[in-house]
Each structure stands twice: as structure tokens, then as C-alpha cells.
Amino acid sequence: MDVTPRLREQACFAMYTASRAVIGLYRPLLDRLGLTYPQFLVLMALWETDGLTVTALGDALQLDSGTVSPLLKRLEAAGLVERRRESGDERRVTVHLTADGAALERQGCEIPQIVGSASGMSYEELIALRDKLNEFTEAVRGYQAAEPSPGRGAAS
């Protein structure tokens, strides 16, 4: 007897709705700063380590260059970051905060605290949740890397 999976019993649905709820909570907070959530992530990475290469930034955010480049263009147009070609290797581009981008750090760092407080979870519970989600993500990525894509043979 087949049992149809119940939507509300699916972990993937719980993660999807949680992600949407968190992004929805961030949206008005980031609107005050004139940022989208992906732009905020770029700034967070640069507040941690200014002067990252575009590749390192993409790796840190787990985004491909086709996604990172438009984000950087918009942040650069807003005067929050600047891209610099390295003199020794013109192919290598580093991303740096401008004074305005660096000045947003104080306000930006308050946002995760607000979101954490809104969760109703303790700091320890949030850390445990984060660690479990990271563990889940790595397991899924490992599975994807090991499995042949649908429609392709294992020898592809």
C-alpha cells in the first residue's frame, strides 16, 4: 500500500517555509538600508574580510560568478563597494568596501540579532539549528556529487 507523502510532514517543506519566513522578516529591515538579502550577504562577507577576490566571495556565499557579478554591479552603483583589478594579474579582481559600505556595518549587524530574537529560540538553539542545517546541506551536496544526473549513465 502506497502512502502519499504529506506536505506538512516533509522536512524540505519546513525548510522552504522557514526560509521564506526569514527572508520576509529581513526584507523590511534591509529596505531601510536600501539592500536586498543577497546584497546584504555580500556586505556581511566583506565586513568580515574586506578585499576578497570575486571568486573567494562567490565561494563564501556559495554562489556562482553569474550571480555574484550582478550583485557587485548594483552594490558598486550604490557606492557601497568597489572592484579593483590587481596590478600583477589583471584577471584577478578584488572587492573592497567603500566608506559608505563600511558605515552600514553597525546597522547591518543589528539585523541578525533582531531576527534571532524574533525566532523565540535561545542562542544555543539557534547555533544548534545552524549546525544541523549546515550538516544537512553538506550531506545533500555530497549525495548530489556522488549520484549520476537523471537521464545520464554513471559513465558520463
N, C-alpha and C positions, 0 to 999 in steps of 0.2 A: 504494500500500500504506500503510494507516494504521498508525502506530506508537503504541501505547498509552503515555501518559506514565508514566514510572517514578517512584514515590513518592520514593525517595531521591535522585532527580536534580532534584527541584523545589526551587528557591530558597525558595518560600513555606513548604515543609515544614521546611527547615533553619531559617528564621526562627521558625517556630512552636515547634519543639522547643528552640531556643536560648532563646526567651522563657520557656517553661515551666521549663527548667533554671535560669535565672537567678532567676526568682520562687521556685522551690524552694530555692535557696541563700539567698535573702533571708529566707524565712519564719522559720526558727528564730532568725535574728539579730534580726528585728523582734519576734518573740514575746517576747523578753527585755525589749523596750521597751513591750510591750503595744500594738503598732501593726500594721496591715495595710500592704501595699505602697502602695496608693493614699493612705492617711493619711500615710505616710512622705513621699510625693511632695509633698503639701500642705505639710508641715512644712519640707521642703527649700526649696520656693519661698519660704516665709516667713522662713527663716533667711537667705536671700539678700536679700529685700526685705520687711521687715515692714510691715504696714499696706496690703496690696494690696486693691483692691476685689474683690468676688466675681467680677465679670466678668473683671478682669485675671488673677485666679488661674485661672479656667477657661481663659482663653486661653493662659496659661503652661503649663498641664498638658494642653492640647488636649482638654478635657472640657467637656460642656455643663452648664448650670446644674442640670439634673435629676440629674446625677451628683455635682456639687460640693456641693450643699446638704446631702444626707445625710452626706457625709464631714465637713463642717463641724459638723453637729449632733453627731455622735459625738465629734469632737475637742473640741468645746465641753463636752459632758457629761463628758469625761475630764479637763477642766480644763487643756487644752493651748493652746486658742485662745479668743478672744472676738470676737464680731461686734459692730460698733458702727455705728449709723445716723448719717450725717453730719448735723449740725445744719442746714446750709444746704440740704440736699437729702435728705429722708427716704427717697427711693428708693435712694439710694446707700449701700451697706453695705461697710465695710472690715473686714478680718480682721487681728487682731493676736495675736501670741504672748503667752501668759501667762508668768510667771516659770518655771513648770514646763515649758512648751513650749520656752522658750529654753534651759533647762537640759539638755534632751535633745540639743542640737546637738553637743556634744562626742562623745557616744556614737554618735549618728547619723552623724556624718561619718566615723567609722571603718569603717562598713559598706561603702561603695563601695570602699574600699581593700582590704578582705578579699575582696570579690567580684572585683576586678581581679587580685589575687594568685592567686585560685583559677583564673582563666582561663588562666594559664600564658603570657599574652601580655605583651609589653613595653608600657610606657605609650604609646609612639609607635604601636604596632599597635592598641591599644585606641582611641586618638584617630582613627586612620585608619578603623577599623571604624565608630565612631560617626558620622564624617562621611559615609561611604558609605551608612549606613542612613538618615541624615537626608536625603541626596540622593535616595535611593530613595523615601522617604516623600513628599517634595515632588513628585517626578515622578508617583507614583501619584495623589496628590491633584489634581495638575494635569490628569491624564488623566480622572479622575472628573468634575471640574468641566466639562470640555470635551465629554464624551460624554453624549448623552441617556440617561435611565434606561431600562432594558429595559421594553418594553411601552408606551413613550411616544414620540410623534413628536418630531422635533427642534424643532418649533414650540411644544412645551408650556411 
